[in-house]
Amino acid sequence: MEATVIETNTPEETFALGRKLGQDSIPGQVYTLIGDLGVGKTVFTQGFASGLGVDGPVSSPTFTILQVYEDGRLPFYHFDVYRIADVEEMDEIGYEDCFYGNGVCLVEWADLIRDLLPEEHWQVTIKKDLEKGFDYRRITIEKCGKRERLDG
């Protein structure tokens, strides 16, 4: 796993980091978003959506599990699996079409469905450290898994 650690000190910096990742995203990528309640996952996701060119409000789909945005440069599939009772619910919403399609996925609380994630994905972990300030965030971005090379 290759990892990058970025520290942000304001919600605007967290948003900007999400925006940068959204701008750099390519079809088929899956991002997992790990962090406790209130660490800024929604702010990060709003930035990510902005980087994809999504217009309009973006909020966590806590009660619907999946929100689809198709008005950006790529389809954006935003999952929030916090309230998922059984991983079979993921089958019911057709997660595989999203994970292995031509859009970009961001999955909040992805540790709850770890066995369903593609081998290759990006894990974004957000942590607070109140000793460094109320808005301080330590954001670790790790590439997990790797694809086999076909060219030898």
N, C-alpha and C positions, 0 to 999 in steps of 0.2 A: 504494500500500500504506500503510495506517495501522499504526503500530507503537507498542507499549507496552513499556517495559523495566522489569522488576521485579528487585530484588536480594533474595536470600534468604541467610540465614546459618546455617541449620540444616536438617536433613532435615524436621523438623516444619513449618517455614515453606514448604518446597517442596511437601510434602504438602498443606498448607492452600491454597496457590495452585491446585494441581490440583483440590482439592475445590471451590473457588469456581467454577472453569470448568465442572466437572461439574454443579454446581447450576444454572448459568446456561445450560446447553446446551439446544438445542431439536432436534426431529426433523430429520434430514437434514444435520446439520452433520458436517463432516469436519475433524479436527485432525491435523496432521502433527507428529511429534516428532523433532527433529534434535539430535544431540549425540553426542560420543564415548562410548566405553565408560566406565562408572563415573561419569557426570555426574549421575545421579539420575533417569533416565527412568522407571525402575520405581517409585520413590517418588512421582514426579509422577503416574504412571498409577494407582497405588493410591489417591491422593487424588482423582483424577478419578472413578474408579469409586465411591468413597465418596460423592462429591457426587451421583452418579446413584442412590444408594441400593442399590448392589450389596452383598450380604452375602457373607461368605466371602473366602478368599484370592484375590488377583489377582497373577499373575506373568507375566513375558514369555513369549509362546508361541513361543519361538525355533525349536523343532523342528516345530511344527505350523502355523506362520505365522499362524493365526487362532484366537482364543479368543472364544466368544460367551457373554455374560452376559445373561440375560433376567429376572433377579429384581429389577432396579431399576425406576425410573419410566419408563425407555426402554430398548429393547434397546441393548446396548453391544457393539460389534465392535472387538476389540483385535487389531490386526495387528502382527507383528514380521517385517519382510521382510529382516532382516539376512542370512539364509542362502538367500535366493531365488536360484536358479541362472538362471532364465529367466522373464521377465515373463509368459510363457504359463501359468506355475504360478498366477498370479493369476486367470486365466480359469477354470482348473480348480476353484478354490475359490469361484467365484461372487462375486468382489469387487464387481461392479456392483450386485448386489442389496443389498449392505451400503452402498456409497458413495451410492447413490441411493434408499435405503429410508427407513423411518420411525424408524430408530434413530440412534445417534451413533457415529461411527468415530474411533478414534485409531490412527494408523499410525506405528510406530517405524521409523526408518531410511528414511523416505519419499523421501529424495533418490534412492534406488535405483530407484524406480518413478515418478519425476516425471511421465512422459508419460501415466500412467494416472489421475493425480489429477484430480478435478473442478476446473474453472477457479476456482470459488469455494471456498476452504477457509481454515482458520486454520493458520498455521505457528508452532509453538512451538520455539524454539531455546534449548538450555541449554548454558551454557559455565562452566567453572571458571576461577578465577584464584587460584592458590595463594598469591600474594603478599597476598591479602586474607583468607586463611584456608582451611583444609582443606575446610570445609563451605560456603564461599561459592559462590553460583551467580548468574550473570547470565542472566535468562530474558527473552527477547524474544518477544513475541506479535504476530504480524502477520496482518492480514486480506488474503488474496490474491484477486485477481479480483473481479468484481462481477456481479451479475445485472442484466439489462436490465429497466428499469422498464416495466411494461405500462400504467401509468395516464397515460402521456404525458410 
